[in-house]
Every structure is written in structure tokens, then in C-alpha cells.
């Protein structure tokens, strides 16, 4: 195999020759592209960028200059020089305003620099310019609408995001990712029924396109959950070749007596998973375990992430790595057990697990369900979230802790405790609360909550805010069910220490179903606010039961919807 120094030298020599030819205008576009391909084989990304830059400087009168600017911009994005990429792609658009792919990439570069408004503007300009109906224009329009929906969703502009994705699905109803996000957006806006078909998209397509996480909020059917997970894993990930692992005797170990544990997650930061996992990382027995954290989340350091970095033996950012590279890194680290803290959640790297980089892989905490894959060997649970008679609905072998959910005993709670008046709550009313995300609110559970308010005079329901439209939608639903809209009070989102400090203003937390409170339930119990729950048949619906039993208040578990309402009253 070619050694890295030899490869670097060969790449540099090839680059020097290509630049010389470009300066003499003896490097036609076809040869330029072939040269770029050769440098890519040498894995010389920065030399690719420099070659494009030199070629443009010496060949400014070439009639394909716009295309080279486009390729130059893509290459700059590949090395994460997004500011330079913006300039290159803008020049491409200036030279050829009808080159629509440039608008898509320009929007992505702007988004990566935090300019989401300008990014959406570029995509919208492209959509509005596509008058001709042909294969290319339709494909570009679908892509632009999808990008708009994704960015608007991230900015909590839910209604415009939903509209953009619906337009995209109108053109091509077979986009799995667009379908998943469209359904998710309707859930968090409390638009019921969530799976509302229209002329171009059938109910069957919506059921087939829903994500595993959204399904957990919608249906309490463990067989449906397993089938959905299996289908998604098969279509999205497949079964790629297993990554090469070094022989144990050849592996470099700092201490061969310690097991090497690798955690893979996008959420090792200020996130529900990050908050809970800090104590776990700190409590590992360092004489028996060597801990690796493989991070694949947003590029922003915070106090929670810093605490995790300080606790582990090795912190590895795999964001810039392909799935093959990330799997190879885990394999070369000779990890014994690799733990998936994401499952099917945002920014997951499931395809890394598909390459089987470690002899044992476990699914834990981040995703409350089966992964439905042959390469997740274990799921970490407890006797309540997965009872023995439910194991048939999990592709993994079930291993149990007394309570599956980790918690941080050093959590920070703001010293300043707000008053009810400051939180907009009535001073003497009984305050029910539910601080779950709005995507967990279903018509049935909302009707039960309104029944409870109707039977407890003067009481209020304190919810975590959604968008302005979503809040108003719930107030209208309350009025339709005979409850004054002002009895729904919405809590603005706060930093976690401040959010925890306001919990004691509530008297009772009402769990949602079928996707119940998980971290929010733990937060409530830590802050001495009891929580009422009704377990279902799925993992997601049974977490709260596990937590209240662990806390010693198992009497807060209800056996039926009627018992749930009666007990709350």
C-alpha cells in the first residue's frame, strides 16, 4: 500500500504540473476535471481548491467559466470554507443566472454560515424562476423546496416549512425524507388529523412514509414499530461491507486489561441526552473501562459538552468523516462495545453501525424502541419499559437495568425561583402541567386533559410553548371542548437551569400518551412535582412508569384512561 508521505509527494507533483499547464492555457476543461479526479484519488482536497483557483485566474475568458466557478464553490464547501464558497457560487450565478444547481448550493453555503434568511431567499428565487416544465427544472424545484422546508423547520417557521414540503411532495410524493418531515411538522403544530391525505398523496403513502419517531407519538403498536424500523433500516442503510478490524494482538492499547467502550451521539451537549449522560461518563470505573466519545452533532461547545470531554478518555469528532471513515476510526481504536445513543433521531450515524465497527453494539437511551437491524445486538431496558412478554417486538437481545434511564445527580438548578405571577400563573389555582414537546399531544390525550380541567374548577394547564399558531390552535380546541382558552398557559422556553427552577410552581404533571414524558418526567420528579401516567404497550409509552416506580411512587400509574382522568381530578 502507498505510504502517506509518498502519496502527498505524488499529489503535489501532479498539482504543480496541472497549474503550469493552466497558466499556459493548455489545460482544457475536460483535462481540468480529470486532474481534479486524480487529486481526489490522492485525497488532496486543498490542492483541488488551489487548482480551481489557479485555473480561473488564467482562463477567465473560457465560456465554461461559470461551471468551473460552481465546481470551485463545491470544493470550497468540501473543505468547509463556506465564505469563499459563497463568493464563488455568487459569481457562478452572475455569469449564468439560469444555472439552477448553483442556487441550491449557494443556499447551503449561506445556511452553513448562519445566513438562513438569505439561504431561503436564494432557493425561493430559483423556484420562482423555473417557468419551463422539463426534467431538470422539476428536479431542481423539488430540491429547492426540500431545502427550504428543512431550513424553515430548523428555524421553527413551521407553517411555511410545511407548505414548502407539501409543494415538494405534490411534484414527487415518493420522497421519504420530505414525507417524514412534513408529518413531523404537522405533529408539532397540533394539526389534527396528522396524516391528512390530499389528491397527490394517499393515506397509505403517509403511513408508509412516517418516521419511527413520529410513529411513536401516533400509535401504541409495538409490531408496527418493529416493522417500521426494519423497513427503514433495510431501505436507508442496507448491509454494507464490514469494516476491517485490526487483530487484537496488533492493536495498540494503553491498558489491555480495560474494556474499550465507545459512545456515538450527536447529543453530547446541552440536550436531554447530554444532560443525562454526563454523570454516566464521570462514574465509569476507569480501572476496568477506557471511554471513547464519538461526536456527530452541531459544532458548538457548551458547559455540558465540556464536562463530558473532561470525563472521557478520548473525544473524537466524526462530523468531517464519511461513514466508512468513521467506522474505520472506531475499528482502529479497537472498541469492544459501541453504544448508539441516537437511534433514529436527528443527525444519527446509523450507517456507521451498519459497517459493524465493533464486536458488540448496543442501542440505549436516545431512541425508545427497537432499531430493527441485525447489527444492533442489544437494547438496554428495564423490567417496565420492556416486560419479558414483549421481547418478541425487539430485534435486539434485551438486557435490563433496574431503571434504564440515566440521570445527572449534579444537574444545575437556578438559585432564583420565580413566583407564579412572574410565570403568568394564577396564584391560588391548581396548576396541572405537561412540559413535553407539542408533537406528543394527540387529540385523545388533549380531550382527557380538557375533561380534567372541566371537572376541577379554576384549574389551569401549563404547557411548554409551541409556535404562536400552534398555541392558538390548542386554545381553539379547548374552547370547542367547553374550556375557556385562557385556562391554557404557555411557558416560554428557557435555559435548562431556569426551566428546572420553575417546575415547583406546578402541582401535578400530566403525562402524554402514547409517547410519554422521558427526560421531562425525570426533571419533574427531581424537582418534587409528582407525575401521573398511563402506560401503553410500547417502550415510549412506558418510560414514565419505570421512573415513578424507581422514585417509589408507583401509585401514580393508572390502568385506564378513565382511571387517569379520575385520579387527576
C-alpha positions, 0 to 999 in steps of 0.5 A, a space after each residue: 500500500 502507498 505510504 502517506 508521505 509518498 502519496 502527498 509527494 505524488 499529489 503535489 507533483 501532479 498539482 504543480 504540473 496541472 497549474 503550469 499547464 493552466 497558466 499556459 492555457 493548455 489545460 482544457 476543461 475536460 483535462 481540468 476535471 480529470 486532474 481534479 479526479 486524480 487529486 481526489 484519488 490522492 485525497 488532496 482536497 486543498 490542492 483541488 481548491 488551489 487548482 480551481 483557483 489557479 485555473 480561473 485566474 488564467 482562463 477567465 475568458 473560457 465560456 465554461 467559466 461559470 461551471 468551473 466557478 460552481 465546481 470551485 464553490 463545491 470544493 470550497 464547501 468540501 473543505 468547509 470554507 463556506 465564505 469563499 464558497 459563497 463568493 464563488 457560487 455568487 459569481 457562478 450565478 452572475 455569469 449564468 443566472 439560469 444555472 439552477 444547481 448553483 442556487 441550491 448550493 449557494 443556499 447551503 453555503 449561506 445556511 452553513 454560515 448562519 445566513 438562513 434568511 438569505 439561504 431561503 431567499 436564494 432557493 425561493 428565487 430559483 423556484 420562482 424562476 423555473 417557468 419551463 416544465 422539463 426534467 431538470 427544472 422539476 428536479 431542481 424545484 423539488 430540491 429547492 423546496 426540500 431545502 427550504 422546508 428543512 431550513 424553515 423547520 430548523 428555524 421553527 417557521 413551521 407553517 411555511 416549512 410545511 407548505 414548502 414540503 407539501 409543494 415538494 411532495 405534490 411534484 414527487 410524493 415518493 420522497 421519504 425524507 420530505 414525507 417524514 418531515 412534513 408529518 413531523 411538522 404537522 405533529 408539532 403544530 397540533 394539526 389534527 388529523 396528522 396524516 391528512 391525505 390530499 389528491 397527490 398523496 394517499 393515506 397509505 403513502 403517509 403511513 408508509 412514509 412516517 418516521 419511527 419517531 413520529 410513529 411513536 407519538 401516533 400509535 401504541 403498536 409495538 409490531 408496527 414499530 418493529 416493522 417500521 424500523 426494519 423497513 427503514 433500516 433495510 431501505 436507508 442503510 442496507 448491509 454494507 461491507 464490514 469494516 476491517 478490524 485490526 487483530 487484537 494482538 496488533 492493536 495498540 492499547 494503553 491498558 489491555 486489561 480495560 474494556 474499550 467502550 465507545 459512545 456515538 451521539 450527536 447529543 453530547 451537549 446541552 440536550 436531554 441526552 447530554 444532560 443525562 449522560 454526563 454523570 454516566 461518563 464521570 462514574 465509569 470505573 476507569 480501572 476496568 473501562 477506557 471511554 471513547 466519545 464519538 461526536 456527530 452533532 452541531 459544532 458548538 461547545 457548551 458547559 455540558 459538552 465540556 464536562 463530558 470531554 473532561 470525563 472521557 478518555 478520548 473525544 473524537 469528532 466524526 462530523 468531517 468523516 464519511 461513514 466508512 471513515 468513521 467506522 474505520 476510526 472506531 475499528 482502529 481504536 479497537 472498541 469492544 462495545 459501541 453504544 448508539 445513543 441516537 437511534 433514529 433521531 436527528 443527525 444519527 450515524 446509523 450507517 456507521 453501525 451498519 459497517 459493524 465497527 465493533 464486536 458488540 453494539 448496543 442501542 440505549 437511551 436516545 431512541 425508545 424502541 427497537 432499531 430493527 437491524 441485525 447489527 444492533 445486538 442489544 437494547 438496554 431496558 428495564 423490567 417496565 419499559 420492556 416486560 419479558 412478554 414483549 421481547 418478541 417486538 425487539 430485534 435486539 437481545 434485551 438486557 435490563 437495568 433496574 431503571 434504564 434511564 440515566 440521570 445527572 445527580 449534579 444537574 444545575 438548578 437556578 438559585 432564583 425561583 420565580 413566583 407564579 405571577 412572574 410565570 403568568 400563573 394564577 396564584 391560588 389555582 391548581 396548576 396541572 402541567 405537561 412540559 413535553 414537546 407539542 408533537 406528543 399531544 394527540 387529540 385523545 390525550 388533549 380531550 382527557 386533559 380538557 375533561 380534567 380541567 372541566 371537572 376541577 374548577 379554576 384549574 389551569 394547564 401549563 404547557 411548554 410553548 409551541 409556535 404562536 399558531 400552534 398555541 392558538 390552535 390548542 386554545 381553539 380546541 379547548 374552547 370547542 371542548 367547553 374550556 375557556 382558552 385562557 385556562 391554557 398557559 404557555 411557558 416560554 422556553 428557557 435555559 435548562 437551569 431556569 426551566 428546572 427552577 420553575 417546575 415547583 410552581 406546578 402541582 401535578 404533571 400530566 403525562 402524554 400518551 402514547 409517547 410519554 414524558 422521558 427526560 421531562 418526567 425525570 426533571 419533574 420528579 427531581 424537582 418534587 412535582 409528582 407525575 401521573 401516567 398511563 402506560 401503553 404497550 410500547 417502550 415510549 409509552 412506558 418510560 414514565 412508569 419505570 421512573 415513578 416506580 424507581 422514585 417509589 411512587 408507583 401509585 401514580 400509574 393508572 390502568 385506564 384512561 378513565 382511571 387517569 382522568 379520575 385520579 387527576 381530578 
